Amino acid sequence: MVTDLIWHSRIMHDSTLKKSITSEITETDLAFSAETLERNNAGEPVPAARFPKEMRPLFPDGRIPKLPDIFCAGGYWVVSARFAEVMQRCDIGRTAFYPVSFFQSDMKTRVEGDFFHLNFAKIKTAFELD
């Protein structure tokens, strides 16, 4: 009987999910943002204060279209509320979801939908070489 399951996906290699989106944190403190992304990608629990609360298009005349259920916004992985709800049914350890709002370039027009940064805080060893 199988007790542990692992979801394997190439989603992080899908270039269509990488969006040209930025934040105040990235633009004012690139080193801080890079450290947050490095720690997150290493599977460390990272506090909510290190993730942007608001994001906008990278380019001043850019527009954010309807967003998918999972995507990469300026290096930060983001999921929809629907996707987060499904993930929370699984053993995700200390993985956390931090709310983030998306705005058009004017920073007044909110992009439709509820979204969360995905803090990867669960490392599961599935294969070890001796």
N, C-alpha and C positions, 0 to 999 in steps of 0.2 A: 504494500500500500504506500502510495506517495504522500508524504506529509509536507515537503517543502517544494514550492514551485517558484520558478524565476521567470519573470517577464523579460524577454530579450527583444530589443527593438533597434532599428537603425535610424530612428527618428531624429537623433541628434546630428545625423549626417545629411539630412534632407534640406538642401539649400532653400527650398521654397518656404520653409518655416522660419527663416532668419529675416527679421524685419528691421528696416532702417529707422530705429527708434532710439531716443536718447533720454537723459534725465539731467536734472540739476546736479546731482551727485557726480555723475560721470564727467560733466563739463567743468565742474569746479575743483574736483579732486580725483584725478584719474588714477593715482596710486591707491587711494582708498577703495575705489571701485574695483580695480584690478585685484587687490587683495581679497575683497569680498568674493569675487568670482572664483578666484583660485581656491579659497577655503571651501566654497560651496561645491565646486567640482570635485574636490577631494573627499567629499562626504562628511564634512564637519558640520555640527550644528552652528548656525550663524544667527545672531539676534536680528530681529525685525528692523531695528534702527539702522542697520547697514544696507538695507534694500531701499531703493527709491519708492516713494509713496505715490508719485505722479510721474508720468512719462509722456513724451510728445514726439512728433516726427523729427528725424535727424536734420532734415533740410527745412529752412524757413518757409518754403512754399509747398512743402510736402503735406500729404493727407494720409491718414490711417484709415484703411478700408475696414470692412467687417473682419474681425479677428477670428482665427480658428480656435479650437479647443486647447491646443498646445502649440507654443511657438517660442522663438528666442527673440527677445527685445533688447538690443544693445548688449548682448552677452548674457542677460538674465533669462532663465527659463521661466515661462509663465503658463499657467493653465486656467481654463475657465472654471467657474463655480461647479458646473456639471462634471467636468473632468476630475476636479478635486474631490467631489463627493464619491465618485467611483473609486478613486485611489484610497480614500480613507477606509474603505471596506477591507483593505488588505493590510498585511503586516508591513508597515512602512517605518517602523522604529520611531526615531525622533524626528523624522522628516516633518517639516512645518510648511504651512501655507500662509503667506503674508499678503494682505490686500494691497492692490495697486490700481490706480485709476489711469486711464489713457485719455489724452486730450488731443484735439487737432492743434495746429501751429499757433492759433490764437490763445491757447491755454484757457479758453472759456467753454468751448464746445466739447462736451464729453463724448467719448466713443462708447457706443452702446455695449452693455455687458458687464458682468462682475468677474474680476480676474484676480489671480493670486500668484505671487512669486513662489517658486518651488525651491525650498531649501532642502537639498538632498542630504539627509543625515542618517542614512542607513547604508552600510556597506555589507554586502553579503558575499562571502567567498563561495564560489561555485566550482572552482577548479584550481588545484595547486600543483605545480610541478615540483618534483623532488630533485 
